[in-house]
Amino acid sequence: MRDHQTNRRAGVPISQQIKEYILEEISSGRWVAGDKVPSEAQLSERFSASRMTVNRAVRELTVEGRLHRIQGLGTFVSDFKPLAPLIEIRSIAEEIALRGGVHSCTPIHVGEGPVTTQEAEWLRLPPRSRVYRLKAVHKQDGVPIQFENRIVNPAFCPNFLDLDFTKATASDYLLKNVKFTEVEHRVDAVRPTPEVSKLLEINENDPCLRLVRRTWSEGRLITYVQLIHPGDSFCLVGRFQGRGIAKVVA
């Protein structure tokens, strides 16, 4: 095992670093299904971490199906088979095209900036790390129907700032070029801020629906995005047949 005692990253929880180390050993092929992983005592010593911290990392990977424990024998690499997602991400450009409309996008801001404390926690990045930011308005047949406010981890998309978002959405690009293993969606009702109401050409008292998405790759957050829609222009629909797939506008 390589020595990680002198390679601890400031601001990244030790439990996350242990998870990333184990996942790296698995994805590289150095550890394969059936291999026994180092004991919690060995990992605790190697990372100068408490047994509780190591146990948390191993437990989370066990819940995720990457490891499995055999009582009295230890912890082993699982024969991991990702489940088909219940939610299929579909970009708003694709959704508009399927409705027979014409999509257009107006970038409001594309740039780079420091993470906030909350963003650093979401992205598992050290404080003052730089992230990419995008604000954009999506229109159907010239009518604003979505405000996008996105942050992107530069490690997954180093050329993000060079993309032409008038030709392809950020969702389209990330879906095609970045492998993701986990997605979280949250939908709630909100009132638009003055900025959002102006961009969506609605009143500040008009109800909106907000879709918040976080997307991960092997435990590392790729992107966090808030998508805000006028309440009368957005509908979240899921149709299932057994272990089916729900389509969500992205």
N, C-alpha and C positions, 0 to 999 in steps of 0.2 A: 504493500500500500504506500502511495506517495505521501510525503509529510506535508500536512496542511497547517501545522502549528504556526508557521510564519507567514501564512498566506490568507489570513482572515481579513475579509473586506469590511471596512468601517461602514456602519450603518445598515449592513445586511444581517438579519438575525442568524445566529449560529445554527439554529435548527434548519433554516432554509439552506445554508451552506452545506450542511450534512446531506440534506435531500438532493441538492444539485450534484454533490460528489457521487452519491450512489447512482443517480440517474445517468451521470456521465460514464461511469464504469459499465453500466448496462448497455447504453446506446452505442458505446465504442466497441462492444463485443468482448471486452476483457472479462466481464461476468456474463454468464449465459444462464438460461432457465435451469434450475436445479442446483446452481452453485450456492454454497453457504456464504453469507456475508459476514464481515467481521462482527464480533460480539459487541454489545452495547458498552461493555467495559473497555474494549479496544478502541472503539470510536470515541468514547469519552476522553481517553488518554490522548489520542491522536489530535483531537480538536480542542483540547483543554476545556472541555465542556462538562456540565453536570450530567449525571445519569438521567435526570428528569428531561433535560433538553434533548439528549440523544433518543430517549424513549419516545418523545413527542414526534421527532422526525421519522423514526422507524414505524411508529403507529400510523402516521398519516400515509406513508407509502404503502402500508399494508391495507388500509382502507381503500386506497386508490387502485389496488390490485397489482402493484408492482412487486410487492414482497409477500411472502406468507410465512407464518410461524408454525413450527411443529413442537408441541410441548415436549420439553426435555431434550430436544435435539438442536434447536436454534432457529435462525431466520434464514430464509432461502429466496433466491430470485424466482419470481413467478413466470409461468408461460403466459405472458400478458397478451390479451386479445382485446383491443379497444372495442367498446360497444358502439353500434351505430347511433348517431346522435338523434335525440327526439326533436331537436329544433334545427332546421336548416336555415342558414343565414343566406338571405338573398338581398342584393343591393337595391337601392331605391331606383337606380337607373333601369335595372332589369324589370322591376315591378311595374314601372311606368310604361315600359315598352310592351309588356304583356297586356296592359290595359289599352294599348293602342295610342298612347300619348307620346309626346316628345319631351325628353328629359334635357335639362340644362343645369349647369352648376356655376355659381358665382363665388369664387374664393374671396373671403373677407380678410382673412389673415393666414399666412403661411410663414412660420418662423421657428426659432429655437429659443428656449428660455430655461431658467432654473425650475426645478420641481418645487412644489409646495410640500409642506410636511406630510399632508395626506397623500399626495401623489407619490412621494418617495416610498411611503408604506405600501401603497397599491402595487408599484412597479418593482418593489424590493431593490431600490437603488439608494446609494448613500445620499445624505443631504447635500444640496447644491449641485447635484448632477444635472446635466443638460438634457432636455427632452424636446421632441418636435411637437409643434402645435398646429392645428388646422381649425379654422372657423370657416364655414361655407354655408351657402343657401342653395337648396335644391328646388327646382321648379318643374312643374308639369304644364306644358303648353303656355309657358310664361308666367304661371301663377305660383308663388312661393308655397311649398307644402312641407318643407323640412329645414330646420336649422341644425347644423352639425357642429359640435364642439368636441374636438378629439385631441388626445395626447398619444404619442407613439414612442415606444422604447427604441432609441436609435440603434441598439444592437441588432434588432431584427429587420431594420429597413434603413440602412445608412444613406440611401439616395432619395429619401422621402421628400426632402425640400426641393429636389429637382423635377418632381413629377408635375405633369400638366393636369390639374384637376378639372379643367374645363372639358377634357377629352375622356377621362376615366376617373371614377370615384375612388376615394381612398379604400372603401370596402372592397371594390372590385380588385384593386391592386393587391391588397393584403391577402384576400382569399386565394388569389392565383399564385402568389409568390412566397407566402409564409405559412409553414405548417403549423396548425393549431391543434391542441389536444383537449381543450376545455373551454366552454363558453358559459357565461352567466348573463341572464337577462333580468331586468327589473322594470316594470312599467308602473307609472303613477300619474296622477293628475296634478298639474301645476298651473300657476298663473305666469304669463310671460313677463320677463324683465322689460324695461323700456327698450333696451337694445334689440331683444328678440321680437317684441311686438312691432318695432319699426321694420325689421328685416323681413318678417313674415306678413307685413302689411295688415295687421289686425289690431284691435283695441287691447289696451293693457288689462282689461277685465275679461277678455275672452278666454275661455278654458282651453288648455292645451294638454296633450298627452306626451309624456316624456318616456322614451325608451333608453335605459342605461345599460350598456353592454361592457363587460370585461372579458377579454380573450387571452388565454394562456397557452404557452408551449412548454410542456414538461415542467410545470410549476412556476414558470417565469412569465410575468404579464407582458403581453405584446402591445396591447392598446386598450385604452379606456375612452369611451365615447358616450356623449349625451346627444340624443336625437330628439328634437322637440318639434311637434306637429300641431297645427291648429286642430282643435277637437273634432271639427266636422270634416277633416280630410284624411283621417288615419283610423284604420281598423285593424286590430290584432286578431287573427283567426288561426286556429289550429284544427286540423282535421286528421283523425287517426284511424288506422285500421290495424288492430293489434299493436305491434311495436312499430307504429308508423312515425312519420316525420311531420312536424309542424313547420310551416313556412312563415318566416318573420321578415318584414321589410327592414332592410339595413340602411 
